[in-house]
Amino acid sequence: MSNEDDLGFTIRHRNGQYAILHNGTEATILRGKRAVNFATKISELTFAEQQQLMARLTGNYKRGNERTAIKHLRNQK
């Protein structure tokens, strides 16, 4: 596991629900069918793939424009 693979997501399982936390803050809770599907998928994935899946489920995922945004004038110091 490299540092760039870690996007800061962790999982907390309780009462058949999965809470996905991002940097320690609860980002979303999966219940019912979504929780069952998540549990099935997550066990088959590598750490990096798990991080990407959790990012997509929370809506907090990279969109591919980060390098372009860094160069934008409003982001220059």
C-alpha positions as CSV (number, residue, x, y, z in Angstrom):
1,M,0.0,0.0,0.0
2,S,1.5,3.3,-1.0
3,N,0.5,6.6,0.5
4,E,-1.1,7.8,-2.7
5,D,-3.5,4.8,-2.6
6,D,-4.9,5.9,0.8
7,L,-7.6,8.5,0.1
8,G,-8.6,8.6,3.8
9,F,-11.6,6.4,3.8
10,T,-12.4,3.9,6.5
11,I,-15.4,1.6,7.2
12,R,-17.4,1.1,10.4
13,H,-19.9,-1.8,10.4
14,R,-22.8,-1.8,12.9
15,N,-26.2,-3.4,12.9
16,G,-26.1,-4.4,9.3
17,Q,-25.2,-0.9,8.2
18,Y,-21.9,0.4,6.9
19,A,-20.7,3.9,7.8
20,I,-18.1,5.2,5.4
21,L,-15.8,7.7,7.1
22,H,-13.5,10.2,5.3
23,N,-10.6,11.3,7.5
24,G,-12.6,10.3,10.6
25,T,-15.8,12.1,9.6
26,E,-18.9,10.2,8.6
27,A,-19.5,10.7,4.9
28,T,-22.4,8.3,4.2
29,I,-24.2,5.3,5.6
30,L,-25.1,2.3,3.5
31,R,-28.3,0.4,4.5
32,G,-30.3,-2.5,3.2
33,K,-29.5,-3.7,-0.4
34,R,-26.7,-1.1,-0.8
35,A,-25.0,-2.4,2.3
36,V,-25.2,-6.0,1.2
37,N,-23.8,-5.1,-2.3
38,F,-21.0,-3.1,-0.7
39,A,-20.0,-5.9,1.7
40,T,-19.9,-8.4,-1.3
41,K,-17.8,-6.1,-3.4
42,I,-15.4,-4.7,-0.8
43,S,-14.1,-8.1,0.2
44,E,-12.9,-8.8,-3.4
45,L,-11.0,-5.6,-3.9
46,T,-7.4,-4.5,-3.2
47,F,-6.9,-1.6,-0.8
48,A,-6.6,1.0,-3.6
49,E,-9.8,-0.3,-5.2
50,Q,-11.6,-0.2,-1.9
51,Q,-10.6,3.4,-1.5
52,Q,-11.8,4.3,-5.0
53,L,-15.1,2.5,-4.4
54,M,-15.8,4.3,-1.1
55,A,-14.9,7.6,-2.8
56,R,-17.4,7.0,-5.5
57,L,-20.1,6.0,-3.1
58,T,-19.6,9.2,-1.1
59,G,-19.4,11.4,-4.1
60,N,-15.9,12.4,-3.1
61,Y,-13.8,11.2,-5.9
62,K,-11.1,12.6,-8.2
63,R,-12.4,14.0,-11.4
64,G,-9.2,14.1,-13.3
65,N,-8.8,17.9,-13.4
66,E,-6.7,18.3,-10.3
67,R,-3.5,19.2,-12.2
68,T,-5.3,21.7,-14.3
69,A,-6.8,23.3,-11.3
70,I,-3.5,23.7,-9.6
71,K,-2.3,25.8,-12.4
72,H,-5.3,28.1,-12.4
73,L,-4.6,31.7,-11.3
74,R,-7.0,31.6,-8.3
75,N,-4.9,28.7,-6.9
76,Q,-1.5,30.5,-7.3
77,K,0.1,31.8,-4.2
